[in-house]
Structure formats: C-alpha cells, structure tokens
Amino acid sequence: MKNKLMHLSNETMNIGFVKKVEALSGSSVRRCFQCGKCSAGCPMSAFMEHPPNRVVRLLQLGQGQRILAGRSIWYCASCETCTTRCPNKVDLAAIMDALRKLSWDADGPSKESYVQLANRLFIENIRTYGRQYELRLGAAFNMKSGQFLKDLMLGPKLISKGKLKMFHSKNKNIADIEGIFKRIEEMRKKGEAL
Amino acid sequence: MTPGKKRLSYSYYPGCSLHASGREYDISTRALFKALNVGLKEVPDWFCCGATPAHNVDELLSLSLCAKNLSLAEEVEGDLAVACAACFSRLKTTQHHLKEDDNKRKQVEVAIDGAAALNKPVKHILEILAREYGLAKLEESVKKPLVGLKVAAYYGCLLTRPPEVPELDDCEDPSIMEDVLRALGAEPVKWSHRMECCGANFTLSRPGVVLKLSNAILESARIAGADCIMVACPLCHGNLDIRQKEIKEAYGAPDSTLFGNIFGSELHGGSAPDQRDVPIFYVTQLAALAMGVASQSLGFESVITDPKPLLRDKQLL
C-alpha cells in the first residue's frame, strides 16, 4: 500500500469523504502544512503505517480509502498530544475519531478489528448494565477474539485483590440509558444527526 | 475550617474503574476528603461516561452519555469532583464542545431528552487539593510528612490535554502534582516520561503496546532515582501496576530495555538493567497517608506491586 503509485484525478480523489471527516470532526484538514510535529510526538506512530501527519496528507489528497484500509486509525490511543501541539490548530484526535466512526459505520472489513471488537463490547456493556462490568468485558473479548488464554493468570489475581467483581448489577436507570441509544439511532435514520 | 467560611463540599462522580479495578482510588479519595473535612456526595445512579471507546466510534453517543451524567450531577449540590482522569476529560470535553457548538448541543438534548447541564463546574481531585483546599492549608494539615520519599509524578495524557479542555495546568510542563507532593513533604524527581502515554485502553485489545510504552515509563522513573510513581488515573495505574510483572518479563533481559537498545550498557554501568519494583500510588493514597489516615483504609491490599516494603523502609507505615 505504502509504495503503490498514487494517481490523483477527480475520479481518484474522494472529496466527499474528506468533507464528511471535516464535518464530523469539526476540524479543517486543509490547514495542515506538514510540519510533522504531530507524528514526532505521537506515542503510537511507530505502530502505524501512516503516521498522523501522513493521515492528514492523504485526506488532503482525497485518499480516504487508503487510510481506512490500513491500521493507523486503530492504533491511535486518543492521547491528544497531536491536537495539543499542532501549530495550525488541526484537531487530529477528532479527525481520528471521525475516521473510526466512518470505518465503523461502513462496517468494512478491518485488519485491526480487535480494537473495534473491544470498543463494541465496551459500549454493549454500557447499554446492558449502565456501567462497565470488567470481568464480562475481558471474558467476552477473549471469547470473541479467539484468545481464550489471554491474561488468564491475571483474572484470579485481580479477583482475589478485589479489583474484579464476579457479579454485576444493572443500573437502576437502565431504561434512560437505553432511551439515549434508541433516540440516537432514530436521529441517524431520519438524517438528523451525523 | 476557619470560622465564617463555608465548609467545602462536592458532588462526586467516581466512574466505573473506581468501583472495580481502581477501587483503592475510590477508597483513598473518600478517606482523604474525610480527613480534610471536605464533603463528598456520590451522584446517584451515575453511569459510564463512555471513556475512550465511546468517542472512538460515536461522538454523539459519547457526548450524550456525559451530558446525561452531568444532568444527574445537578441533583447533588456542590461542584462535581472527579478522580478518574478519563472521566474528568470526557465530562469537561462534553461541556466544552456543547458550549461551542449549538448544533451538537441540540442533537445531544434530543438524545438525552432534556437540557444539558453545561454550567456545573467539573473539577479534578488535584485541582481541589491544590487550588480550592489550597497548597498552604494542605501543608498545614499534614500530620506525617512523606520525608525521604522520592516520587515520580506521572500526568499521562488526559489530565492536561488538550489545554482548553481540562484547564488544569500547563499542557507541556505542568507542576500541580509536584506542588502537591512538596506540600506533603515528599520529594518529586525530575524525569523524562511524566507526560508520555502508557498505552491506555489498549490494555484489552493490544497488551503488547501497553507493555512497551509502560516499560519506558517505569524505566525512566527508575533512572531518575524515583522510589515510586504517583498517578491520578486508574488506567495508568492498571497498566503500570497490574502489568508490571509482565513488563519485567518482556523487557527484563540485559540490554533489551528501551534505553539499553539506544545506549548499550553504559547507562546500566555494564550490568543488567534495573529491575526494581516500582510501587504505583494514587495521589489520594499518598495525600491521605500524609494526613495520618490509617494505611488499612487506603486500599493498599488491592495493589499488585506491593508498596508496603517501600513505605516501611521510609518509616511511613
């Protein structure tokens, strides 16, 4: 992907995608002049095939698909270092959020689906219980990612230290929480929310 | 309390971690506030703020969950005290975005079926200790100064970044944690990794990332001569404390540490890398200890990297 020649034309530049990213993130992509400060400070750039500054450059060139096909957005830790240090006020952390949402919505195959899986389970926990139920989160992640033995030794230790609850009760206001999820879904259906 | 002055009192949003893997943060926060005679009342029926996963995949959901929590907090008097750096960041971010963006606010108000409470001040525990209770008074209240304890103050990501959201301290060179440490009589060390990311919530999906980043933090603290690290985030605590043994196993061989790779063996004087245990404390544990709160009420039994040998060594237990 990295070394493939890039052809730019009205056909290959998906400007609609870039506009969506800008609308979702509330941040301009065009302001970036590629100083590279975001990537220099990024703790995760070593794990990414497109470090943050290149993600913005690809967006400027209308190459959203290249970003979504890679793993960069799923290696962003949301630490906000890039956003904090950008001299041109490009909110890269928000752009990463927007890209993850677009990837999630499209539900396209992701090479890095473990992070997506973990996120999905985390949100499911909120909808089901109101609060995080960490034991279920860990167990469900291991089952669904096929890593049955991951952190197996950690579980009993955490339980014995009182850090992991065996049982969990639902929030009393769980209906209110379900209402939030439902209303957001309805708004999306009607096109009233991005 | 000086007569005539109203007693400080806060509503309290503990967040999910503080009721589970970070329970000692909750226990010690309550113990500390009691010792300082500051009121703390938990928001009834609060729910998860969504943390990083919610905004990673759906900003509207993330903002709505936080907005609903903020309106629940309205029911309890006093500014909202938050201990978890991630909850603090999410709640403040929500207020910040919704104040700036009418369109977003309207969408959120439809989602939560009510008005968003944007004016409830959200404050981190550090802010309350250093600014509202005040460093001078904090120093006066110390019963057992943490003399001789060298502490690496670890800020991590979300306490200070991006600066316009938490408004807690300078985003590149903060000092609030060191100020609190000095007031408690401890000795903050100068070290390089106080603002670096620990790998955050990748602990579930990509533990390898957490081991690498957290190893660099532990190593940096050891090189600076710190006896321990102080944190204000349950996720940082989890990564540095719960996974410390794994980190040592993964990076323990001579010259395979981050610094070993770069500088060869010079830094370690030609010997194996420093493998000392580094106990990880919550700011409230150290503060409460200095206030003379009994160690049994500080949740030390829940910590994986046992801090008791260090505290005994420094005659603080």
Chai-1 contact restraints between the chains, C-beta under 6 A:
chainA,res_idxA,chainB,res_idxB,connection_type,confidence,min_distance_angstrom,max_distance_angstrom,comment,restraint_id
A,P43,B,C197,contact,1.0,0.0,6.0,A-B,restraint_1
A,P43,B,L213,contact,1.0,0.0,6.0,A-B,restraint_2
A,A77,B,C197,contact,1.0,0.0,6.0,A-B,restraint_3
A,A77,B,A200,contact,1.0,0.0,6.0,A-B,restraint_4
A,S78,B,T52,contact,1.0,0.0,6.0,A-B,restraint_5
A,C79,B,C157,contact,1.0,0.0,6.0,A-B,restraint_6
A,C79,B,C197,contact,1.0,0.0,6.0,A-B,restraint_7
A,E80,B,R161,contact,1.0,0.0,6.0,A-B,restraint_8
A,E80,B,P162,contact,1.0,0.0,6.0,A-B,restraint_9
A,T83,B,P162,contact,1.0,0.0,6.0,A-B,restraint_10
A,T84,B,R161,contact,1.0,0.0,6.0,A-B,restraint_11
A,T84,B,P162,contact,1.0,0.0,6.0,A-B,restraint_12
A,T84,B,C171,contact,1.0,0.0,6.0,A-B,restraint_13
A,D97,B,H55,contact,1.0,0.0,6.0,A-B,restraint_14
A,D97,B,E59,contact,1.0,0.0,6.0,A-B,restraint_15
A,R100,B,N56,contact,1.0,0.0,6.0,A-B,restraint_16
A,R100,B,V57,contact,1.0,0.0,6.0,A-B,restraint_17
A,K101,B,V57,contact,1.0,0.0,6.0,A-B,restraint_18
A,W104,B,V57,contact,1.0,0.0,6.0,A-B,restraint_19
A,Y114,B,S205,contact,1.0,0.0,6.0,A-B,restraint_20
A,V115,B,S205,contact,1.0,0.0,6.0,A-B,restraint_21
A,A118,B,L204,contact,1.0,0.0,6.0,A-B,restraint_22
A,A118,B,S205,contact,1.0,0.0,6.0,A-B,restraint_23
A,N119,B,P53,contact,1.0,0.0,6.0,A-B,restraint_24
A,N119,B,N56,contact,1.0,0.0,6.0,A-B,restraint_25
A,N119,B,V57,contact,1.0,0.0,6.0,A-B,restraint_26
A,F122,B,P53,contact,1.0,0.0,6.0,A-B,restraint_27
A,I123,B,P53,contact,1.0,0.0,6.0,A-B,restraint_28
A,I126,B,C48,contact,1.0,0.0,6.0,A-B,restraint_29
A,G130,B,F47,contact,1.0,0.0,6.0,A-B,restraint_30
A,R131,B,C16,contact,1.0,0.0,6.0,A-B,restraint_31
A,R131,B,F47,contact,1.0,0.0,6.0,A-B,restraint_32
A,R131,B,C48,contact,1.0,0.0,6.0,A-B,restraint_33
A,Q132,B,C16,contact,1.0,0.0,6.0,A-B,restraint_34
A,Q132,B,C48,contact,1.0,0.0,6.0,A-B,restraint_35
A,E134,B,A20,contact,1.0,0.0,6.0,A-B,restraint_36
A,F141,B,L204,contact,1.0,0.0,6.0,A-B,restraint_37
A,K161,B,S302,contact,1.0,0.0,6.0,A-B,restraint_38
A,G162,B,S302,contact,1.0,0.0,6.0,A-B,restraint_39
A,K163,B,S21,contact,1.0,0.0,6.0,A-B,restraint_40
A,K163,B,S302,contact,1.0,0.0,6.0,A-B,restraint_41
A,K165,B,A20,contact,1.0,0.0,6.0,A-B,restraint_42
A,N171,B,F47,contact,1.0,0.0,6.0,A-B,restraint_43
A,K172,B,D45,contact,1.0,0.0,6.0,A-B,restraint_44
A,N173,B,D45,contact,1.0,0.0,6.0,A-B,restraint_45
A,I177,B,F47,contact,1.0,0.0,6.0,A-B,restraint_46
A,I180,B,S64,contact,1.0,0.0,6.0,A-B,restraint_47
A,I180,B,A111,contact,1.0,0.0,6.0,A-B,restraint_48
A,I180,B,I112,contact,1.0,0.0,6.0,A-B,restraint_49
A,R183,B,A111,contact,1.0,0.0,6.0,A-B,restraint_50
A,I184,B,L60,contact,1.0,0.0,6.0,A-B,restraint_51
A,I184,B,L61,contact,1.0,0.0,6.0,A-B,restraint_52
A,I184,B,A111,contact,1.0,0.0,6.0,A-B,restraint_53
A,A193,B,L60,contact,1.0,0.0,6.0,A-B,restraint_54
A,A193,B,Q107,contact,1.0,0.0,6.0,A-B,restraint_55
